[in-house]
């Protein structure tokens, strides 16, 4: 009997399946075997995370990272032989490094971040789920700082800004009432004009906050740390800010925002 094309049974259509969850491969480096084993057990229990190697010091961490090419390296600070800060510059070119340590001293935090670490977690300041989320985010380029580390970063920024914003000695006597009376009208006019311009830019509250940080001289990395957002998010905000201020550079945007650009009195347009 021949098959009738009009009454043949069509094969079942394959339903689309969700793409598999990408697996984040990590190396755990800590000199304490109990801590290493605990981290491996905790993280391996989360979907999408697998520990490909463990290391007891910086040298082993470098060898493991070179061999396995992981997505993230969890690195302790204090280890015998080659410690975390010493090996950090050699690990950064291989994979993102997330510091995971009991060392919360401000200078240690700052040194690690200056050395290229993508985040800094202090034991006792996060849950297991938060650790797993930090590992996944680090693989995607998102920075995580626990409160102790964040405080160290913010204090450094405050110190740097306080030093940078020290005004030079005035070219006039501050006790001269005549000079002050001459300065007050122009200062008041300048402030009013700048505020008027800013309202015309129609920046959101977050964009205005970031524009103030740009005007203060902060880099994208410093802004990201101060606002607890990723550098990618900072860049997205800056692109929108430049569009609203009709600017193509940080200097031009800052000049318009502060009211020092030649056309600042006319606003944008």
Buried (B, 14 or more C-beta within 10 A) or exposed (E): EEEEEEEEEEEEEEEEEEEEEEEBBBBBBBBBEEBBEBBBEBBEEBEEBBBBBBBBBBBBBBEBBEEBEBBBBBBBBBBEEBBBBBBBEBBBEBBBBBBBBEBBEBEBBBBBBEBBBBBBBBBEBBEEEEBBBBBBBBBEEBBBBBEBBBBBBBEBBEEBBEEEEEEEEEEEEEEEEEBEEEEEEEEEEBEEBBEEBBEEBEBEEBBBBBBBBBBBEBEBEBBBBBBEBBBEBBEEBBEBBBEBBBBEEBEBBBBBBBBEBEEBEEBBE
